[in-house]
Amino acid sequence: MLTVLVGVVGALALGVGMCFSMVWGKMLVGVAIGLVGIVMLLCLIPLTKGIKA
């Protein structure tokens, strides 16, 4: 359940960041929100696979 929630919120944040930067012309805010979305989606990798040493 947590992985689905993180995936959906991360994808939405990435999409909203794209809209801010390309559609509404707010580049700095769009890049910041987009980076948050990218980081959330990258966090899915260790969340699903686990960290194995």
CHARMM-style PDB file with segment names, atoms N, HN, CA, C and O in Angstrom:
ATOM      1  N   MET     1       0.820  -1.192   0.000  1.00  0.00      PROA
ATOM      2  CA  MET     1       0.000   0.000   0.000  1.00  0.00      PROA
ATOM      3  C   MET     1       0.868   1.262   0.000  1.00  0.00      PROA
ATOM      4  O   MET     1       0.565   2.241  -0.682  1.00  0.00      PROA
ATOM      5  N   LEU     2       1.950   1.216   0.779  1.00  0.00      PROA
ATOM      6  HN  LEU     2       2.196   0.421   1.333  1.00  0.00      PROA
ATOM      7  CA  LEU     2       2.847   2.375   0.841  1.00  0.00      PROA
ATOM      8  C   LEU     2       3.531   2.621  -0.500  1.00  0.00      PROA
ATOM      9  O   LEU     2       3.689   3.770  -0.913  1.00  0.00      PROA
ATOM     10  N   THR     3       3.932   1.560  -1.175  1.00  0.00      PROA
ATOM     11  HN  THR     3       3.804   0.627  -0.839  1.00  0.00      PROA
ATOM     12  CA  THR     3       4.614   1.736  -2.457  1.00  0.00      PROA
ATOM     13  C   THR     3       3.681   2.328  -3.504  1.00  0.00      PROA
ATOM     14  O   THR     3       4.103   3.152  -4.316  1.00  0.00      PROA
ATOM     15  N   VAL     4       2.427   1.920  -3.492  1.00  0.00      PROA
ATOM     16  HN  VAL     4       2.084   1.251  -2.833  1.00  0.00      PROA
ATOM     17  CA  VAL     4       1.462   2.485  -4.440  1.00  0.00      PROA
ATOM     18  C   VAL     4       1.254   3.965  -4.157  1.00  0.00      PROA
ATOM     19  O   VAL     4       1.200   4.775  -5.083  1.00  0.00      PROA
ATOM     20  N   LEU     5       1.137   4.321  -2.888  1.00  0.00      PROA
ATOM     21  HN  LEU     5       1.181   3.664  -2.136  1.00  0.00      PROA
ATOM     22  CA  LEU     5       0.934   5.711  -2.512  1.00  0.00      PROA
ATOM     23  C   LEU     5       2.138   6.575  -2.901  1.00  0.00      PROA
ATOM     24  O   LEU     5       1.969   7.675  -3.427  1.00  0.00      PROA
ATOM     25  N   VAL     6       3.337   6.083  -2.645  1.00  0.00      PROA
ATOM     26  HN  VAL     6       3.474   5.190  -2.218  1.00  0.00      PROA
ATOM     27  CA  VAL     6       4.541   6.835  -3.003  1.00  0.00      PROA
ATOM     28  C   VAL     6       4.641   6.976  -4.530  1.00  0.00      PROA
ATOM     29  O   VAL     6       5.026   8.031  -5.034  1.00  0.00      PROA
ATOM     30  N   GLY     7       4.300   5.928  -5.248  1.00  0.00      PROA
ATOM     31  HN  GLY     7       3.987   5.070  -4.839  1.00  0.00      PROA
ATOM     32  CA  GLY     7       4.345   5.987  -6.708  1.00  0.00      PROA
ATOM     33  C   GLY     7       3.353   6.975  -7.290  1.00  0.00      PROA
ATOM     34  O   GLY     7       3.689   7.734  -8.199  1.00  0.00      PROA
ATOM     35  N   VAL     8       2.143   6.971  -6.778  1.00  0.00      PROA
ATOM     36  HN  VAL     8       1.870   6.354  -6.039  1.00  0.00      PROA
ATOM     37  CA  VAL     8       1.114   7.884  -7.296  1.00  0.00      PROA
ATOM     38  C   VAL     8       1.454   9.328  -6.960  1.00  0.00      PROA
ATOM     39  O   VAL     8       1.346  10.206  -7.816  1.00  0.00      PROA
ATOM     40  N   VAL     9       1.861   9.581  -5.723  1.00  0.00      PROA
ATOM     41  HN  VAL     9       1.949   8.868  -5.028  1.00  0.00      PROA
ATOM     42  CA  VAL     9       2.200  10.952  -5.332  1.00  0.00      PROA
ATOM     43  C   VAL     9       3.436  11.436  -6.088  1.00  0.00      PROA
ATOM     44  O   VAL     9       3.490  12.596  -6.496  1.00  0.00      PROA
ATOM     45  N   GLY    10       4.425  10.572  -6.282  1.00  0.00      PROA
ATOM     46  HN  GLY    10       4.382   9.629  -5.951  1.00  0.00      PROA
ATOM     47  CA  GLY    10       5.615  10.955  -7.033  1.00  0.00      PROA
ATOM     48  C   GLY    10       5.307  11.272  -8.492  1.00  0.00      PROA
ATOM     49  O   GLY    10       5.829  12.242  -9.041  1.00  0.00      PROA
ATOM     50  N   ALA    11       4.468  10.465  -9.117  1.00  0.00      PROA
ATOM     51  HN  ALA    11       4.043   9.677  -8.671  1.00  0.00      PROA
ATOM     52  CA  ALA    11       4.102  10.719 -10.509  1.00  0.00      PROA
ATOM     53  C   ALA    11       3.282  11.997 -10.644  1.00  0.00      PROA
ATOM     54  O   ALA    11       3.464  12.761 -11.592  1.00  0.00      PROA
ATOM     55  N   LEU    12       2.384  12.225  -9.697  1.00  0.00      PROA
ATOM     56  HN  LEU    12       2.237  11.605  -8.927  1.00  0.00      PROA
ATOM     57  CA  LEU    12       1.602  13.459  -9.730  1.00  0.00      PROA
ATOM     58  C   LEU    12       2.485  14.690  -9.512  1.00  0.00      PROA
ATOM     59  O   LEU    12       2.296  15.713 -10.171  1.00  0.00      PROA
ATOM     60  N   ALA    13       3.440  14.596  -8.599  1.00  0.00      PROA
ATOM     61  HN  ALA    13       3.593  13.765  -8.064  1.00  0.00      PROA
ATOM     62  CA  ALA    13       4.337  15.721  -8.352  1.00  0.00      PROA
ATOM     63  C   ALA    13       5.185  16.003  -9.590  1.00  0.00      PROA
ATOM     64  O   ALA    13       5.405  17.164  -9.936  1.00  0.00      PROA
ATOM     65  N   LEU    14       5.657  14.970 -10.250  1.00  0.00      PROA
ATOM     66  HN  LEU    14       5.479  14.027  -9.969  1.00  0.00      PROA
ATOM     67  CA  LEU    14       6.438  15.161 -11.469  1.00  0.00      PROA
ATOM     68  C   LEU    14       5.585  15.812 -12.554  1.00  0.00      PROA
ATOM     69  O   LEU    14       6.053  16.710 -13.253  1.00  0.00      PROA
ATOM     70  N   GLY    15       4.356  15.373 -12.697  1.00  0.00      PROA
ATOM     71  HN  GLY    15       3.976  14.644 -12.129  1.00  0.00      PROA
ATOM     72  CA  GLY    15       3.462  15.950 -13.698  1.00  0.00      PROA
ATOM     73  C   GLY    15       3.092  17.389 -13.401  1.00  0.00      PROA
ATOM     74  O   GLY    15       3.045  18.219 -14.309  1.00  0.00      PROA
ATOM     75  N   VAL    16       2.829  17.695 -12.137  1.00  0.00      PROA
ATOM     76  HN  VAL    16       2.867  17.021 -11.399  1.00  0.00      PROA
ATOM     77  CA  VAL    16       2.510  19.075 -11.764  1.00  0.00      PROA
ATOM     78  C   VAL    16       3.718  19.979 -11.977  1.00  0.00      PROA
ATOM     79  O   VAL    16       3.571  21.126 -12.399  1.00  0.00      PROA
ATOM     80  N   GLY    17       4.906  19.469 -11.687  1.00  0.00      PROA
ATOM     81  HN  GLY    17       5.026  18.537 -11.344  1.00  0.00      PROA
ATOM     82  CA  GLY    17       6.123  20.244 -11.948  1.00  0.00      PROA
ATOM     83  C   GLY    17       6.298  20.532 -13.423  1.00  0.00      PROA
ATOM     84  O   GLY    17       6.709  21.632 -13.792  1.00  0.00      PROA
ATOM     85  N   MET    18       5.994  19.560 -14.279  1.00  0.00      PROA
ATOM     86  HN  MET    18       5.660  18.666 -13.979  1.00  0.00      PROA
ATOM     87  CA  MET    18       6.059  19.790 -15.718  1.00  0.00      PROA
ATOM     88  C   MET    18       5.050  20.848 -16.156  1.00  0.00      PROA
ATOM     89  O   MET    18       5.357  21.704 -16.986  1.00  0.00      PROA
ATOM     90  N   CYS    19       3.843  20.781 -15.592  1.00  0.00      PROA
ATOM     91  HN  CYS    19       3.594  20.085 -14.918  1.00  0.00      PROA
ATOM     92  CA  CYS    19       2.817  21.773 -15.943  1.00  0.00      PROA
ATOM     93  C   CYS    19       3.226  23.170 -15.496  1.00  0.00      PROA
ATOM     94  O   CYS    19       3.043  24.140 -16.232  1.00  0.00      PROA
ATOM     95  N   PHE    20       3.781  23.274 -14.288  1.00  0.00      PROA
ATOM     96  HN  PHE    20       3.930  22.487 -13.690  1.00  0.00      PROA
ATOM     97  CA  PHE    20       4.219  24.582 -13.812  1.00  0.00      PROA
ATOM     98  C   PHE    20       5.270  25.166 -14.747  1.00  0.00      PROA
ATOM     99  O   PHE    20       5.210  26.351 -15.077  1.00  0.00      PROA
ATOM    100  N   SER    21       6.223  24.361 -15.175  1.00  0.00      PROA
ATOM    101  HN  SER    21       6.271  23.399 -14.907  1.00  0.00      PROA
ATOM    102  CA  SER    21       7.329  24.912 -15.962  1.00  0.00      PROA
ATOM    103  C   SER    21       6.947  25.151 -17.422  1.00  0.00      PROA
ATOM    104  O   SER    21       7.394  26.136 -18.010  1.00  0.00      PROA
ATOM    105  N   MET    22       6.136  24.280 -18.024  1.00  0.00      PROA
ATOM    106  HN  MET    22       5.774  23.480 -17.547  1.00  0.00      PROA
ATOM    107  CA  MET    22       5.862  24.418 -19.451  1.00  0.00      PROA
ATOM    108  C   MET    22       4.567  25.160 -19.754  1.00  0.00      PROA
ATOM    109  O   MET    22       4.523  25.937 -20.708  1.00  0.00      PROA
ATOM    110  N   VAL    23       3.524  24.948 -18.982  1.00  0.00      PROA
ATOM    111  HN  VAL    23       3.559  24.317 -18.207  1.00  0.00      PROA
ATOM    112  CA  VAL    23       2.222  25.522 -19.307  1.00  0.00      PROA
ATOM    113  C   VAL    23       2.046  26.883 -18.651  1.00  0.00      PROA
ATOM    114  O   VAL    23       1.637  27.844 -19.303  1.00  0.00      PROA
ATOM    115  N   TRP    24       2.355  26.966 -17.352  1.00  0.00      PROA
ATOM    116  HN  TRP    24       2.686  26.185 -16.822  1.00  0.00      PROA
ATOM    117  CA  TRP    24       2.083  28.191 -16.615  1.00  0.00      PROA
ATOM    118  C   TRP    24       3.278  29.128 -16.551  1.00  0.00      PROA
ATOM    119  O   TRP    24       3.144  30.234 -16.027  1.00  0.00      PROA
ATOM    120  N   GLY    25       4.433  28.738 -17.057  1.00  0.00      PROA
ATOM    121  HN  GLY    25       4.542  27.840 -17.483  1.00  0.00      PROA
ATOM    122  CA  GLY    25       5.586  29.618 -17.125  1.00  0.00      PROA
ATOM    123  C   GLY    25       6.280  29.899 -15.805  1.00  0.00      PROA
ATOM    124  O   GLY    25       7.006  30.888 -15.705  1.00  0.00      PROA
ATOM    125  N   LYS    26       6.089  29.085 -14.805  1.00  0.00      PROA
ATOM    126  HN  LYS    26       5.499  28.282 -14.887  1.00  0.00      PROA
ATOM    127  CA  LYS    26       6.758  29.251 -13.507  1.00  0.00      PROA
ATOM    128  C   LYS    26       7.902  28.240 -13.431  1.00  0.00      PROA
ATOM    129  O   LYS    26       7.761  27.164 -12.852  1.00  0.00      PROA
ATOM    130  N   MET    27       9.030  28.607 -14.026  1.00  0.00      PROA
ATOM    131  HN  MET    27       9.145  29.482 -14.496  1.00  0.00      PROA
ATOM    132  CA  MET    27      10.116  27.649 -14.218  1.00  0.00      PROA
ATOM    133  C   MET    27      10.727  27.169 -12.900  1.00  0.00      PROA
ATOM    134  O   MET    27      10.891  25.965 -12.706  1.00  0.00      PROA
ATOM    135  N   LEU    28      11.065  28.082 -11.998  1.00  0.00      PROA
ATOM    136  HN  LEU    28      10.932  29.061 -12.155  1.00  0.00      PROA
ATOM    137  CA  LEU    28      11.749  27.668 -10.763  1.00  0.00      PROA
ATOM    138  C   LEU    28      10.861  26.796  -9.881  1.00  0.00      PROA
ATOM    139  O   LEU    28      11.322  25.806  -9.313  1.00  0.00      PROA
ATOM    140  N   VAL    29       9.598  27.162  -9.770  1.00  0.00      PROA
ATOM    141  HN  VAL    29       9.224  27.966 -10.231  1.00  0.00      PROA
ATOM    142  CA  VAL    29       8.673  26.362  -8.968  1.00  0.00      PROA
ATOM    143  C   VAL    29       8.461  25.002  -9.621  1.00  0.00      PROA
ATOM    144  O   VAL    29       8.398  23.981  -8.936  1.00  0.00      PROA
ATOM    145  N   GLY    30       8.350  24.992 -10.944  1.00  0.00      PROA
ATOM    146  HN  GLY    30       8.401  25.822 -11.500  1.00  0.00      PROA
ATOM    147  CA  GLY    30       8.154  23.736 -11.666  1.00  0.00      PROA
ATOM    148  C   GLY    30       9.324  22.787 -11.524  1.00  0.00      PROA
ATOM    149  O   GLY    30       9.138  21.584 -11.344  1.00  0.00      PROA
ATOM    150  N   VAL    31      10.531  23.326 -11.604  1.00  0.00      PROA
ATOM    151  HN  VAL    31      10.682  24.304 -11.750  1.00  0.00      PROA
ATOM    152  CA  VAL    31      11.719  22.479 -11.454  1.00  0.00      PROA
ATOM    153  C   VAL    31      11.804  21.924 -10.037  1.00  0.00      PROA
ATOM    154  O   VAL    31      12.160  20.762  -9.843  1.00  0.00      PROA
ATOM    155  N   ALA    32      11.480  22.748  -9.053  1.00  0.00      PROA
ATOM    156  HN  ALA    32      11.191  23.692  -9.210  1.00  0.00      PROA
ATOM    157  CA  ALA    32      11.538  22.287  -7.657  1.00  0.00      PROA
ATOM    158  C   ALA    32      10.526  21.172  -7.407  1.00  0.00      PROA
ATOM    159  O   ALA    32      10.859  20.153  -6.802  1.00  0.00      PROA
ATOM    160  N   ILE    33       9.294  21.363  -7.871  1.00  0.00      PROA
ATOM    161  HN  ILE    33       9.023  22.191  -8.363  1.00  0.00      PROA
ATOM    162  CA  ILE    33       8.270  20.333  -7.667  1.00  0.00      PROA
ATOM    163  C   ILE    33       8.610  19.085  -8.473  1.00  0.00      PROA
ATOM    164  O   ILE    33       8.403  17.967  -8.000  1.00  0.00      PROA
ATOM    165  N   GLY    34       9.128  19.267  -9.684  1.00  0.00      PROA
ATOM    166  HN  GLY    34       9.296  20.175 -10.067  1.00  0.00      PROA
ATOM    167  CA  GLY    34       9.527  18.125 -10.505  1.00  0.00      PROA
ATOM    168  C   GLY    34      10.646  17.315  -9.875  1.00  0.00      PROA
ATOM    169  O   GLY    34      10.640  16.086  -9.941  1.00  0.00      PROA
ATOM    170  N   LEU    35      11.607  17.998  -9.262  1.00  0.00      PROA
ATOM    171  HN  LEU    35      11.612  18.997  -9.208  1.00  0.00      PROA
ATOM    172  CA  LEU    35      12.696  17.281  -8.592  1.00  0.00      PROA
ATOM    173  C   LEU    35      12.195  16.490  -7.390  1.00  0.00      PROA
ATOM    174  O   LEU    35      12.679  15.392  -7.118  1.00  0.00      PROA
ATOM    175  N   VAL    36      11.229  17.048  -6.675  1.00  0.00      PROA
ATOM    176  HN  VAL    36      10.835  17.941  -6.896  1.00  0.00      PROA
ATOM    177  CA  VAL    36      10.628  16.306  -5.563  1.00  0.00      PROA
ATOM    178  C   VAL    36       9.963  15.034  -6.086  1.00  0.00      PROA
ATOM    179  O   VAL    36      10.087  13.971  -5.478  1.00  0.00      PROA
ATOM    180  N   GLY    37       9.259  15.143  -7.211  1.00  0.00      PROA
ATOM    181  HN  GLY    37       9.159  16.007  -7.705  1.00  0.00      PROA
ATOM    182  CA  GLY    37       8.629  13.970  -7.815  1.00  0.00      PROA
ATOM    183  C   GLY    37       9.634  12.934  -8.273  1.00  0.00      PROA
ATOM    184  O   GLY    37       9.423  11.734  -8.100  1.00  0.00      PROA
ATOM    185  N   ILE    38      10.731  13.398  -8.860  1.00  0.00      PROA
ATOM    186  HN  ILE    38      10.902  14.373  -9.001  1.00  0.00      PROA
ATOM    187  CA  ILE    38      11.772  12.470  -9.319  1.00  0.00      PROA
ATOM    188  C   ILE    38      12.398  11.741  -8.140  1.00  0.00      PROA
ATOM    189  O   ILE    38      12.632  10.535  -8.205  1.00  0.00      PROA
ATOM    190  N   VAL    39      12.669  12.469  -7.067  1.00  0.00      PROA
ATOM    191  HN  VAL    39      12.479  13.450  -7.015  1.00  0.00      PROA
ATOM    192  CA  VAL    39      13.267  11.844  -5.877  1.00  0.00      PROA
ATOM    193  C   VAL    39      12.313  10.821  -5.273  1.00  0.00      PROA
ATOM    194  O   VAL    39      12.734   9.749  -4.839  1.00  0.00      PROA
ATOM    195  N   MET    40      11.025  11.157  -5.248  1.00  0.00      PROA
ATOM    196  HN  MET    40      10.682  12.028  -5.600  1.00  0.00      PROA
ATOM    197  CA  MET    40      10.048  10.199  -4.711  1.00  0.00      PROA
ATOM    198  C   MET    40       9.993   8.938  -5.570  1.00  0.00      PROA
ATOM    199  O   MET    40       9.905   7.830  -5.041  1.00  0.00      PROA
ATOM    200  N   LEU    41      10.046   9.101  -6.886  1.00  0.00      PROA
ATOM    201  HN  LEU    41      10.117  10.001  -7.315  1.00  0.00      PROA
ATOM    202  CA  LEU    41      10.016   7.925  -7.751  1.00  0.00      PROA
ATOM    203  C   LEU    41      11.306   7.112  -7.636  1.00  0.00      PROA
ATOM    204  O   LEU    41      11.277   5.886  -7.743  1.00  0.00      PROA
ATOM    205  N   LEU    42      12.428   7.781  -7.421  1.00  0.00      PROA
ATOM    206  HN  LEU    42      12.452   8.777  -7.334  1.00  0.00      PROA
ATOM    207  CA  LEU    42      13.676   7.046  -7.205  1.00  0.00      PROA
ATOM    208  C   LEU    42      13.668   6.303  -5.878  1.00  0.00      PROA
ATOM    209  O   LEU    42      14.335   5.277  -5.743  1.00  0.00      PROA
ATOM    210  N   CYS    43      12.929   6.799  -4.902  1.00  0.00      PROA
ATOM    211  HN  CYS    43      12.387   7.633  -5.012  1.00  0.00      PROA
ATOM    212  CA  CYS    43      12.816   6.111  -3.615  1.00  0.00      PROA
ATOM    213  C   CYS    43      12.025   4.815  -3.729  1.00  0.00      PROA
ATOM    214  O   CYS    43      12.079   3.975  -2.831  1.00  0.00      PROA
ATOM    215  N   LEU    44      11.302   4.649  -4.812  1.00  0.00      PROA
ATOM    216  HN  LEU    44      11.258   5.332  -5.542  1.00  0.00      PROA
ATOM    217  CA  LEU    44      10.557   3.405  -5.003  1.00  0.00      PROA
ATOM    218  C   LEU    44      11.479   2.211  -5.225  1.00  0.00      PROA
ATOM    219  O   LEU    44      11.119   1.081  -4.896  1.00  0.00      PROA
ATOM    220  N   ILE    45      12.653   2.451  -5.774  1.00  0.00      PROA
ATOM    221  HN  ILE    45      12.946   3.369  -6.040  1.00  0.00      PROA
ATOM    222  CA  ILE    45      13.563   1.338  -6.071  1.00  0.00      PROA
ATOM    223  C   ILE    45      13.982   0.612  -4.791  1.00  0.00      PROA
ATOM    224  O   ILE    45      13.783  -0.599  -4.703  1.00  0.00      PROA
ATOM    225  N   PRO    46      14.560   1.306  -3.785  1.00  0.00      PROA
ATOM    226  CA  PRO    46      14.888   0.563  -2.560  1.00  0.00      PROA
ATOM    227  C   PRO    46      13.651   0.140  -1.774  1.00  0.00      PROA
ATOM    228  O   PRO    46      13.708  -0.810  -0.994  1.00  0.00      PROA
ATOM    229  N   LEU    47      12.530   0.840  -1.973  1.00  0.00      PROA
ATOM    230  HN  LEU    47      12.483   1.613  -2.607  1.00  0.00      PROA
ATOM    231  CA  LEU    47      11.309   0.476  -1.259  1.00  0.00      PROA
ATOM    232  C   LEU    47      10.786  -0.872  -1.735  1.00  0.00      PROA
ATOM    233  O   LEU    47      10.322  -1.678  -0.930  1.00  0.00      PROA
ATOM    234  N   THR    48      10.859  -1.118  -3.036  1.00  0.00      PROA
ATOM    235  HN  THR    48      11.236  -0.463  -3.690  1.00  0.00      PROA
ATOM    236  CA  THR    48      10.331  -2.373  -3.567  1.00  0.00      PROA
ATOM    237  C   THR    48      11.367  -3.505  -3.536  1.00  0.00      PROA
ATOM    238  O   THR    48      11.035  -4.640  -3.195  1.00  0.00      PROA
ATOM    239  N   LYS    49      12.600  -3.201  -3.885  1.00  0.00      PROA
ATOM    240  HN  LYS    49      12.870  -2.278  -4.162  1.00  0.00      PROA
ATOM    241  CA  LYS    49      13.633  -4.235  -3.945  1.00  0.00      PROA
ATOM    242  C   LYS    49      14.267  -4.507  -2.589  1.00  0.00      PROA
ATOM    243  O   LYS    49      14.729  -5.617  -2.324  1.00  0.00      PROA
ATOM    244  N   GLY    50      14.288  -3.501  -1.742  1.00  0.00      PROA
ATOM    245  HN  GLY    50      13.913  -2.600  -1.957  1.00  0.00      PROA
ATOM    246  CA  GLY    50      14.974  -3.635  -0.460  1.00  0.00      PROA
ATOM    247  C   GLY    50      16.455  -3.333  -0.621  1.00  0.00      PROA
ATOM    248  O   GLY    50      17.000  -3.428  -1.720  1.00  0.00      PROA
ATOM    249  N   ILE    51      17.087  -2.979   0.451  1.00  0.00      PROA
ATOM    250  HN  ILE    51      16.645  -2.902   1.344  1.00  0.00      PROA
ATOM    251  CA  ILE    51      18.507  -2.680   0.423  1.00  0.00      PROA
ATOM    252  C   ILE    51      19.253  -3.907   0.910  1.00  0.00      PROA
ATOM    253  O   ILE    51      19.127  -4.311   2.066  1.00  0.00      PROA
ATOM    254  N   LYS    52      20.027  -4.492   0.019  1.00  0.00      PROA
ATOM    255  HN  LYS    52      20.129  -4.164  -0.921  1.00  0.00      PROA
ATOM    256  CA  LYS    52      20.782  -5.711   0.341  1.00  0.00      PROA
ATOM    257  C   LYS    52      22.267  -5.406   0.248  1.00  0.00      PROA
ATOM    258  O   LYS    52      22.746  -4.916  -0.774  1.00  0.00      PROA
ATOM    259  N   ALA    53      22.982  -5.696   1.306  1.00  0.00      PROA
ATOM    260  HN  ALA    53      22.593  -6.095   2.136  1.00  0.00      PROA
ATOM    261  CA  ALA    53      24.422  -5.418   1.307  1.00  0.00      PROA
ATOM    262  C   ALA    53      25.207  -6.622   0.842  1.00  0.00      PROA
ATOM    263  OT1 ALA    53      26.435  -6.571   0.780  1.00  0.00      PROA
TER     264      ALA     53
END
